[in-house]
Amino acid sequence: MCDNDLNKELATNLDNKFSGQKPSIIIEWFTKHYKKEEIVFTTSFGAEDQVLTDIIVSIDSKIIFLTIDTGRLFQETYNTMERTVERYGIKIKTIFPDYKMLEKMVDDKGINLFYYSVENRKLCCNIRKKEPLNRTLKNFKIWITGLRRAQSITRNNMRTVEWDEEHKMIKVNPLIDWSENDVWDYIKQNNIPYNSLHNKGFRSIGCLPCTRATGTENDIRAGRWWWENPENKECGLHTDK
């Protein structure tokens, strides 16, 4: 078997082992079986990411914390980042889009290109999010995320531990089975800092031009790229499209 096949098999076995387990148990296992510099946790400072930050710090704060500054974020997101650093005493590595790619995109398509077609929006997401992440993930073996299966129909088939074929690494989703109530119960019980936009009806927060408040009767990601159909609502970070 080739290395990829072995890693896929390992991911499947680990998913069987950890499916339904507490996030702390899952994360602790990986910290004991991989070097700290081989593990990365990506955060956009949403509610789920804040929960995982709290859990990870309680286990090993030396894991790499990584975020993407797309250049179009809310000020409230930057404020949450600052409060998180102060609360936990951690360093959060910030990565940025390639400025040449960004300049060409804006020159060719305009500053608000994403409103005019799914193709344009995915181009923007690719340059502002996917390219810098792909560039950085090459340095790691384990990728921890705050994904939850209930967030959208595009995440229905995601597992607790899975093989990420695009990035050739093991992807760990410790909160995959959690509900939105589970997330907020944890935040309240542990007095965790969170993005103040959540108090204004923003249930999922991305870039400012592509995010709006939405009611509780809607899908949690209904406020993301609200002008598109639900099956298109991924930026590409967690899909191969």
N, C-alpha and C positions, 0 to 999 in steps of 0.2 A: 504493500500500500504506500502511496505517496504521502508526503507530510500533510497536504490538505485533507486527504481522506482520513488520516489519523486524527487531525484536529477536529474534523466534523464529528467523528465518532466520539471523541472526548467531550465535545460540547453536548452531544445527545445524552451521553452517560451522566454528565453533570446536571443537565436539565432534569433527568429522571431522579437524580439524587436530591436536588434542591427545590423542585417544584412544590409550592405550598409552604416552604420554610420561611422563617422570619428573615427579613433583610440583613439583620446583624449577623446571623449565622452564615448566610451566603457570603457576605463581604469578608468576614473573618477568615473563612476558608481560603479565599483567594490571596489575602495578605500573607497567609502562612505558606502558600505553595508557589508564590511568584515574588520576584523582587519588587520593591516599591517603585523603582523607576520603570518597571514594565506595565504598571497599572495606571490608567488615566480615568478620571471622572469628569465628564463634560457637564457644565451647568449653564443654564441661561437665567438662573435665579427665579424660576417659577416655583410654585408651592411644592411640587414633588422634589425638585432639586434641593430646596432648602431642607426638606426632611432628610434626604440622603446625605447632605453635608453634615447635619447633626449626627447622624448614625456613623458616618465614616470617621469623623473627628474623634468620636468616642472609642473607636477601634484603633485607628492609626492615621494620624494627621499628616504623615509623610507621603501618602499617596498624592499623585499629581492632580491638582484641581485646574481645570482648563475652561476658558470661556471665549466666545467669539464676539468681538465688537464689530458689527456690520457697518457702523457709521450712521445707522438710522434708528438707534434704540431710543426708548423713552428715558427722560431724566430720572424717573422713578426707578428704573432698572439699575442705573449707575448708583443711585442712592442705596439700593438694596445690596449691591456688591460691596460698597464701602462699609455698610453696617455688618455684613457677614464677615468681612475681614477683621473688623474690630471685635466682633463677638467671639470668634473662634481662634484668632491669632494665626491665621493661615495665609499663605501666599497663593494667589490665583493667577495663573499664567494667562495673559490675554493675547489672542492672536487676531490678525487683521487681514482684510482682503488685499490681494495684489493691486497696488495702486494703478499700474499700467492697464490691467484688465478693466478696472473700474472706470478709469478715464475714457477708455475706448467705448465701453458700453454706454456711458452717459452721452458721449459725443454722437454715437450712432443712433441711440434709441430715445434719448431724453431722460430727464431726472426721474420722472414718474412712469416709466415704461411699463411697469407691472400691471397697471390698470387696463391695459389695452388688449392683452391676450395672455392665455396660459403659457404660451411659449416665451413671451417676454418676461413674465413673472418667474418662470423657472430659470431663465437665464440670469436674472437678478439674484435669485436664491443661490444659484450655482456659484456665481462670482463672489457674492458677499458672505456666504456660509460654507458651501460644500467644498470649494477649492481650498480655502485655508484649513478646514478640518482634515481633508484628505492628505494634505501636505504634512500635517502634524501627526496624524494617527500612525504614520509609518514607523514612528519611533517606539510604539507600544505593542504589547501582546494581548492585554485585557482592557476592554472598554466598558465602563460602568455608566449606565444611563438612568434617567428618571422616568422612562416610558411606562405607561399603564395601558393595558388592553382596552379599557373602557373609554379611553380618550377619543377614539375615532374608529371608523370602519376600516381605515388603512392599517390599523394595528391589531386587528382581531386575531391574527395567526402568530403573533409574536410570542416567544417563549421566555421563561425565566433565564435560561442560558441557551445561547444559540451561536452558530457559526456565521459570521458576517463575511459572505463570499466576496463582496466588493473590496473590503479592507483587509481581508485575509487575517482575521483575528477573532477571538472569542468575545462575544458581546453579552454583558450581564445586565439584566433588568430586574433588580430586586423588588421593585414595587409593581410588577406587571399585573398582579391579581388584586391590588388595592383599589378601593372605591374612592371617589372624591371625598366622601365623608371620612374615610380612614385617614386621608392626608390631613384634612383640617383638624380632626381630633388630635392627631399627633402634634401639629403645630401649636394648638391651644394648650395642650397638656404640658408641653416643654418650652412654652414662651419663645418660640423661634421667630427671628425677624423674617418678614415677608414683604413682597412688593405691595405698596399701598394702593396700586391700581386694582388689586383684587377687591378692595373695599368699595370700588366704584363700578363693579359689574364686569370687570375684565377677568374672565375665568381662565383664559390661556393668553399668554403675552409674548409677542414676538417683536418685529420691527414696528415702529410707530405708524407708518402709512398703511400697513397691512393688518392692523389689529384694531378691533373696536369692542366696546362693552356688549354683552349679550345677556338675555334673561336666563333664569335657571331652567325654564321649560325647553331651552334649546340644547343641542349637542354642545359639549364643553368647548369644542374648537370651532363653533359656529361663527365666532368673531374673528377668526383667522381667514384671510382671503375670502371674505364673505360673498364676493361677487362670483365665486367659482362653485362648481359642483363638489359635493363632499368627497368623491373618489379622487379628486385632484389635490386635496388639501394636505400635501406634504411638500417640504422644501427640498427633499432629496437626501437629507442627512441620514435618514433611517429607512430609505428604500434604494433600490438600484435603478430608479427611473429619474 
